[in-house]
Amino acid sequence: MTNLCRLSSYVSYTKLLSQLTQTKSLKPGLQIQAHLTKLGLSNDSKHRNHLVNLYSKCGIFNYAWKLLDESPEPDLVSWSSLISGYTKNGFGKDAIWAFIRMHSLGLKCNEFTFPSVLKACSIEKELFLGKQLHGVVVAIDMLNQMRRSGIWPNMFTLSSALKACAALELPELGKGLHSLLIKKDIILDPFVSVGLIDMYCKCNLTKDARLIYDLMPGKDLIALNAMISGYSQNEADDACVDLFIQTFTQGIGFDQTTLLAILNSAAGLQVADFCKQVHALSVKSGFLCDAFVINSLVDSYGKCSQLDAAARIFDECPTLDLPSFTSLITAYALLGQGEEAMKLYLKLQDTGLKPDSFVCSSLLNACANLSAKSEVINSFEADNRMALFLVWAPCVPLDTEKCSLMIPDAVLCSVNQTSCEVAAS
């Protein structure tokens, strides 16, 4: 009899919450949540989903977030309701951030989530994300059509769909497209093959990507770059370097993209000799005039503890930019050369380039004492001081009296709070 009553109450509460959501009746919803908590039914997923939906449609997002945070497991229905609520209330940016948070938890969009996120992209004029989401919608529709009618899309459409799967890291959808390609016994177009390689690499499935690459009848530079870049991005540095050496002897060639990938892997492996070989290759091929290659060489030499070589490339660079300074300052910081990092920072100031948070972080790592840190902080503009203090806060207690002349009270309050929280933990 007790179980029957509980079942009756369960059905009644679900139906009632659904009706309250339609009429946006907030107060009765709050009362029902309190009642559910007393009965021990507040953790039920269906009740929670209805409550999140109600609060989101009423614009009470802090209540909705609280329910999501207290949920033992991520729930796609609840997240979709939150995103929909943000969109319907005109908060496009919040809807996009909620979508990104949802995606980071491993939840994937469904047919209810997509329209809300696309509308949010329209509100915020986020064309790039909107295109990616549109590509995923096209991919899903394509799969359904092929399964129902056997209609086969052209290779350009397939390639676009795979790019969308890669951008949003949807391996299951990408695998679905791949399996249909195999079942149809269609010879893979090079663009589709590259799309598959890129998709698998972006989803951290480099073995699947390499299988596609090895099966390609005619490998070109585009396919090589997709595979090598995929290895480098996934920190499969040995595989990246090995593949480059193998293909270099085959005469496929290389370009800036290839060099950036193998230099990144050389830095990861900390192999100075290989870095020197790539440097020589860059000089011979004329790519040393490329700013990205120069910065990568500085970064790679620095991580390989070859500071003299890194500094020499930096000094010979015809046009220095912020990444150039950041790479060498970071290298000095990593190897304990605080004084050199400071000198380079002063040179950066003379150029008129504005330092960013990466420079701030490297400088603080390089500084050996508080007096040096104070010297750096005093020379920064207010916005960069904030970045410096946020890095500094976990390391030392802040003297509010000394800092009050440098940054606003609101910033000090935030920084001291950060420092206290870190110390407590």
ZIZIKA-V416056 format. One record per residue. N is the residue number from 1. RES is the residue in three letters. D_FIRST is the distance of its C-alpha to the first C-alpha in Angstrom with 1 decimal. Layout:
n->[N	N]
res->[RES	RES]
d_first->[D_FIRST	D_FIRST]
This chain:
n->[1	2	3	4	5	6	7	8	9	10	11	12	13	14	15	16	17	18	19	20	21	22	23	24	25	26	27	28	29	30	31	32	33	34	35	36	37	38	39	40	41	42	43	44	45	46	47	48	49	50	51	52	53	54	55	56	57	58	59	60	61	62	63	64	65	66	67	68	69	70	71	72	73	74	75	76	77	78	79	80	81	82	83	84	85	86	87	88	89	90	91	92	93	94	95	96	97	98	99	100	101	102	103	104	105	106	107	108	109	110	111	112	113	114	115	116	117	118	119	120	121	122	123	124	125	126	127	128	129	130	131	132	133	134	135	136	137	138	139	140	141	142	143	144	145	146	147	148	149	150	151	152	153	154	155	156	157	158	159	160	161	162	163	164	165	166	167	168	169	170	171	172	173	174	175	176	177	178	179	180	181	182	183	184	185	186	187	188	189	190	191	192	193	194	195	196	197	198	199	200	201	202	203	204	205	206	207	208	209	210	211	212	213	214	215	216	217	218	219	220	221	222	223	224	225	226	227	228	229	230	231	232	233	234	235	236	237	238	239	240	241	242	243	244	245	246	247	248	249	250	251	252	253	254	255	256	257	258	259	260	261	262	263	264	265	266	267	268	269	270	271	272	273	274	275	276	277	278	279	280	281	282	283	284	285	286	287	288	289	290	291	292	293	294	295	296	297	298	299	300	301	302	303	304	305	306	307	308	309	310	311	312	313	314	315	316	317	318	319	320	321	322	323	324	325	326	327	328	329	330	331	332	333	334	335	336	337	338	339	340	341	342	343	344	345	346	347	348	349	350	351	352	353	354	355	356	357	358	359	360	361	362	363	364	365	366	367	368	369	370	371	372	373	374	375	376	377	378	379	380	381	382	383	384	385	386	387	388	389	390	391	392	393	394	395	396	397	398	399	400	401	402	403	404	405	406	407	408	409	410	411	412	413	414	415	416	417	418	419	420	421	422	423	424	425]
res->[MET	THR	ASN	LEU	CYS	ARG	LEU	SER	SER	TYR	VAL	SER	TYR	THR	LYS	LEU	LEU	SER	GLN	LEU	THR	GLN	THR	LYS	SER	LEU	LYS	PRO	GLY	LEU	GLN	ILE	GLN	ALA	HIS	LEU	THR	LYS	LEU	GLY	LEU	SER	ASN	ASP	SER	LYS	HIS	ARG	ASN	HIS	LEU	VAL	ASN	LEU	TYR	SER	LYS	CYS	GLY	ILE	PHE	ASN	TYR	ALA	TRP	LYS	LEU	LEU	ASP	GLU	SER	PRO	GLU	PRO	ASP	LEU	VAL	SER	TRP	SER	SER	LEU	ILE	SER	GLY	TYR	THR	LYS	ASN	GLY	PHE	GLY	LYS	ASP	ALA	ILE	TRP	ALA	PHE	ILE	ARG	MET	HIS	SER	LEU	GLY	LEU	LYS	CYS	ASN	GLU	PHE	THR	PHE	PRO	SER	VAL	LEU	LYS	ALA	CYS	SER	ILE	GLU	LYS	GLU	LEU	PHE	LEU	GLY	LYS	GLN	LEU	HIS	GLY	VAL	VAL	VAL	ALA	ILE	ASP	MET	LEU	ASN	GLN	MET	ARG	ARG	SER	GLY	ILE	TRP	PRO	ASN	MET	PHE	THR	LEU	SER	SER	ALA	LEU	LYS	ALA	CYS	ALA	ALA	LEU	GLU	LEU	PRO	GLU	LEU	GLY	LYS	GLY	LEU	HIS	SER	LEU	LEU	ILE	LYS	LYS	ASP	ILE	ILE	LEU	ASP	PRO	PHE	VAL	SER	VAL	GLY	LEU	ILE	ASP	MET	TYR	CYS	LYS	CYS	ASN	LEU	THR	LYS	ASP	ALA	ARG	LEU	ILE	TYR	ASP	LEU	MET	PRO	GLY	LYS	ASP	LEU	ILE	ALA	LEU	ASN	ALA	MET	ILE	SER	GLY	TYR	SER	GLN	ASN	GLU	ALA	ASP	ASP	ALA	CYS	VAL	ASP	LEU	PHE	ILE	GLN	THR	PHE	THR	GLN	GLY	ILE	GLY	PHE	ASP	GLN	THR	THR	LEU	LEU	ALA	ILE	LEU	ASN	SER	ALA	ALA	GLY	LEU	GLN	VAL	ALA	ASP	PHE	CYS	LYS	GLN	VAL	HIS	ALA	LEU	SER	VAL	LYS	SER	GLY	PHE	LEU	CYS	ASP	ALA	PHE	VAL	ILE	ASN	SER	LEU	VAL	ASP	SER	TYR	GLY	LYS	CYS	SER	GLN	LEU	ASP	ALA	ALA	ALA	ARG	ILE	PHE	ASP	GLU	CYS	PRO	THR	LEU	ASP	LEU	PRO	SER	PHE	THR	SER	LEU	ILE	THR	ALA	TYR	ALA	LEU	LEU	GLY	GLN	GLY	GLU	GLU	ALA	MET	LYS	LEU	TYR	LEU	LYS	LEU	GLN	ASP	THR	GLY	LEU	LYS	PRO	ASP	SER	PHE	VAL	CYS	SER	SER	LEU	LEU	ASN	ALA	CYS	ALA	ASN	LEU	SER	ALA	LYS	SER	GLU	VAL	ILE	ASN	SER	PHE	GLU	ALA	ASP	ASN	ARG	MET	ALA	LEU	PHE	LEU	VAL	TRP	ALA	PRO	CYS	VAL	PRO	LEU	ASP	THR	GLU	LYS	CYS	SER	LEU	MET	ILE	PRO	ASP	ALA	VAL	LEU	CYS	SER	VAL	ASN	GLN	THR	SER	CYS	GLU	VAL	ALA	ALA	SER]
d_first->[0.0	3.8	5.5	5.0	6.3	8.7	9.9	10.5	12.3	14.1	15.5	16.5	18.3	20.1	21.3	22.3	24.2	25.9	27.1	28.3	30.3	32.0	33.1	33.8	31.9	32.2	31.2	27.6	27.2	28.2	25.8	22.8	24.1	24.1	20.6	19.4	21.5	19.8	16.3	17.9	17.7	21.5	22.5	20.7	23.6	22.6	22.1	25.4	27.2	26.4	27.5	30.7	31.5	31.1	33.2	35.8	36.3	36.7	39.2	37.4	38.1	38.0	34.2	33.8	35.9	33.9	30.7	32.7	34.3	31.0	29.6	29.5	30.9	33.1	31.4	33.7	31.5	31.7	35.4	36.2	34.6	36.7	39.8	39.2	38.8	42.0	43.9	42.7	43.8	47.2	46.8	48.2	49.3	45.9	44.3	46.8	46.2	42.5	43.1	45.5	42.9	40.2	42.8	43.7	40.1	40.4	38.5	40.4	40.7	39.1	39.9	38.1	39.8	43.3	44.0	43.0	45.2	48.1	47.9	48.0	51.1	52.6	52.1	53.7	56.2	55.1	57.0	56.9	53.1	52.7	54.9	53.0	49.7	51.4	52.7	49.2	48.0	51.0	50.2	46.7	47.9	50.7	48.4	46.3	49.5	51.0	48.0	47.8	51.5	53.5	55.5	57.2	58.0	61.3	61.9	62.2	58.7	57.3	59.1	57.7	54.1	54.7	56.1	53.0	50.8	53.1	53.1	49.3	48.9	46.8	47.7	45.1	46.5	50.0	49.3	48.0	51.3	53.3	51.6	52.5	56.1	56.2	54.7	57.1	60.0	61.6	64.3	63.1	65.1	66.3	64.4	61.1	61.8	62.5	59.3	57.3	59.1	58.4	54.7	54.2	56.1	54.3	51.0	52.5	53.0	56.7	56.8	55.6	58.1	60.9	60.2	60.7	63.8	65.3	64.7	66.5	69.8	71.8	70.8	72.1	72.1	69.0	66.9	68.4	67.6	64.0	63.6	65.6	63.9	60.5	61.5	62.9	59.8	57.6	60.0	61.0	64.5	66.1	65.0	66.3	69.7	70.0	69.3	71.9	74.5	73.8	74.1	77.1	79.2	78.1	79.5	76.4	77.5	75.6	75.3	74.0	70.4	71.2	73.1	70.3	67.8	70.0	71.2	67.6	67.0	70.3	69.2	65.9	67.9	70.6	73.3	76.4	78.7	76.5	76.3	80.1	80.3	78.0	80.1	83.3	81.7	80.8	84.4	85.9	83.5	84.1	80.5	81.4	82.1	78.3	76.6	73.3	75.1	77.2	74.1	72.4	75.5	75.6	71.9	72.3	75.5	73.9	70.9	73.4	75.3	78.3	78.9	82.5	81.8	78.9	81.3	84.1	82.0	80.8	84.4	85.6	83.0	84.8	81.9	79.4	76.0	73.1	71.5	74.8	74.9	71.3	71.8	74.8	73.4	70.3	72.5	74.5	71.4	69.9	73.2	73.7	76.6	75.6	79.1	79.5	76.2	77.4	80.7	79.1	76.7	79.8	81.3	78.2	78.6	82.2	81.1	79.0	75.8	72.7	70.8	67.0	64.2	65.1	68.6	67.2	65.0	67.8	70.2	68.0	67.6	71.3	72.2	73.0	73.0	71.9	75.3	75.2	71.8	73.0	75.9	73.7	71.2	74.0	75.3	72.1	71.2	68.1	65.6	66.7	66.7	63.0	62.5	64.8	63.0	59.5	61.0	62.7	59.8	58.1	61.5	63.1	62.3	63.8	66.5	65.5	69.0	70.7	68.3	68.3	71.5	70.2	66.8	64.9	62.7	59.5	60.3	61.1	57.8	56.0	58.2	57.9	54.2	54.2	56.5	54.4	51.2	53.0	54.5	51.2	49.6]
